[in-house]
Amino acid sequence: MLTNSASAGPGALAYANDDLCDGTTSHTETLPDGTESEPFVCAHFSRAGTTAPAGYVPTTREILYYAATTIHADGAGLHKRPTDVSYTNKYVPTLVAATHPTQTHTINLLGHDITITLTATNYQWSWGDDTPDLVTTSPGTPWRKGMDPNTDPALIRHYYTPPNGWRSRFDGPYPNATRTITLTTTWAGTATNPFTGDTQTINGLVTTTETTGPFPLGHLLISNTDTWEESQGH
């Protein structure tokens, strides 16, 4: 079963925890890259019981940080094939893709509806088998009939191996051997400030984490050359 969780980026969390965001005090903050920001004034919108001073105009950064701490971002649409199993055959990869690399949310701030656009910028794929994670900037694409699963550059693939040293092609399915794929996606957020007309993008505004849930490993006993398409029922 697919699951998804979302969290605000470090910049948004620093803003949410900034006790100097009182609408009048000019101060700086340490940015996620370790550098010091330019002096700025901010007012909290994400804390219960707090209101901005009369006439206060929020910056676009504040709007985005507020959005990051209030919306629940969707995942990038983790897509896996085969769906409920993965195989340990040499030429039968597991294929994954992120099918929803953009999303929009609407927040209401000081009487204005503001659209927040999230764009995925980085994907980290964890395979659940102690092999290194794969980091991509491409979402990949779902496999379509006619695509070579082993060589097509548009596909993101992973090859599982038999667990616990099992080697025989007659061993699968492997008892008690399951794997879980985790996709961690980093999102940039973009908004246009309705008070100033300024448009700004902040990288790393939100992070989402999706998992496939555990799936078993198996081994196909197929002698023809169309192994992948056979495993898909074609």
Residue pairs with C-beta under 8 A, 6 or more apart in sequence:
1 213
2 75
2 78
2 210
2 211
2 212
2 213
3 210
3 211
3 213
4 74
4 75
4 208
4 209
4 210
5 208
5 209
6 72
6 73
6 74
6 75
6 206
6 207
6 208
6 209
7 206
7 207
7 208
7 209
8 16
8 65
8 68
8 69
8 205
8 206
9 32
9 68
9 186
9 202
9 204
9 205
9 206
9 207
10 32
10 204
11 31
11 32
11 65
11 202
11 204
11 205
12 64
12 65
12 68
12 69
12 205
12 206
13 69
14 29
14 30
15 21
15 29
15 42
15 46
15 61
15 62
15 65
15 66
15 69
16 44
16 46
16 47
16 65
16 69
18 29
18 42
18 44
20 27
20 42
21 42
21 43
21 44
22 43
22 44
23 41
23 42
23 43
23 52
23 53
23 56
24 41
24 53
25 41
26 39
26 40
26 41
27 39
27 40
27 41
28 36
28 37
28 38
28 39
28 40
29 36
29 37
29 40
30 36
30 37
31 37
32 204
40 59
40 61
42 58
42 59
42 62
43 50
43 52
43 53
43 56
43 58
43 62
44 50
44 52
45 52
45 58
45 62
45 66
45 109
46 65
46 66
46 69
46 70
52 58
52 110
57 195
57 196
58 66
58 109
58 110
58 193
58 195
59 193
59 198
60 191
60 192
60 193
60 196
60 198
60 199
60 200
61 200
61 202
63 107
63 109
63 114
63 116
63 191
63 193
64 116
64 189
64 190
64 191
64 200
64 202
64 205
65 202
65 205
66 107
66 109
67 105
67 107
67 114
67 116
67 189
67 191
67 205
68 189
68 205
68 206
70 107
71 105
71 107
71 116
71 206
73 103
73 105
73 118
73 187
73 206
73 208
74 100
74 103
74 208
75 100
75 183
75 185
75 208
75 209
75 210
76 98
76 99
76 100
76 101
76 120
76 123
76 139
76 183
76 185
76 208
76 210
77 97
77 98
77 99
77 100
77 101
78 96
78 98
78 181
78 183
78 210
78 211
78 212
79 96
79 97
79 98
79 99
79 142
80 94
80 95
80 96
80 181
80 212
80 215
81 94
81 95
81 96
81 142
81 143
81 232
82 94
82 231
82 232
84 215
84 216
85 173
85 215
85 216
85 217
85 218
86 94
86 160
86 179
86 215
86 216
86 217
86 218
87 94
87 160
87 172
87 217
87 218
87 219
87 220
87 231
88 160
88 161
88 162
88 172
88 174
88 217
88 218
88 219
89 169
89 219
89 220
89 222
89 227
90 159
91 150
91 227
91 228
92 149
92 220
92 227
92 228
92 231
93 149
93 150
93 155
93 157
93 158
93 159
93 228
94 157
94 158
94 159
94 160
94 181
95 140
95 142
95 143
95 149
95 155
95 156
95 157
96 125
96 140
96 156
96 157
96 158
96 181
96 183
97 139
97 140
97 141
97 142
97 155
97 156
98 120
98 123
98 139
98 140
98 183
98 185
99 139
99 142
101 119
101 120
101 139
102 117
102 118
102 119
102 120
103 117
103 118
104 115
104 116
104 117
104 118
105 115
105 116
105 118
106 113
106 114
106 115
106 116
107 113
107 114
107 116
108 114
110 195
112 194
112 195
114 191
114 192
114 193
114 194
115 191
115 192
116 189
116 190
116 191
117 189
117 190
117 191
118 187
118 188
118 189
118 190
118 205
118 206
119 187
119 188
119 190
120 139
120 185
120 186
120 187
121 137
121 186
121 187
121 188
121 203
121 204
122 135
122 136
122 137
122 185
122 186
123 135
123 136
123 137
123 138
123 139
123 183
123 184
123 185
123 186
124 133
124 134
124 135
124 183
124 184
124 185
124 186
125 133
125 134
125 135
125 136
125 156
125 158
125 181
125 182
125 183
126 133
126 181
126 182
126 183
126 184
127 133
127 134
127 158
127 160
127 179
127 181
128 179
128 180
128 181
128 182
129 160
129 161
129 179
131 158
134 156
134 158
136 156
138 156
140 154
140 155
140 156
141 154
141 155
143 149
143 155
143 228
143 232
145 229
145 234
147 154
147 155
149 155
149 157
149 228
150 157
150 228
160 179
160 217
162 171
162 172
162 174
162 217
162 219
163 174
163 177
163 217
164 174
164 177
166 174
169 219
169 221
170 219
170 221
171 219
172 217
172 218
172 219
172 220
173 216
173 217
173 218
173 219
174 216
174 217
174 218
174 219
177 216
177 217
178 214
178 215
178 216
178 217
179 214
179 215
179 217
180 211
180 212
180 213
180 214
180 215
181 211
181 212
182 209
182 210
182 211
182 212
183 209
183 210
183 211
184 207
184 208
184 209
185 207
185 208
185 209
185 210
186 203
186 204
186 206
186 207
187 204
187 205
187 206
187 207
187 208
188 201
188 202
188 203
188 204
188 205
189 201
189 202
189 205
189 206
190 199
190 200
190 201
191 199
191 200
192 198
192 199
193 199
193 200
220 227
220 230
220 231
222 230
222 231
224 230
226 234
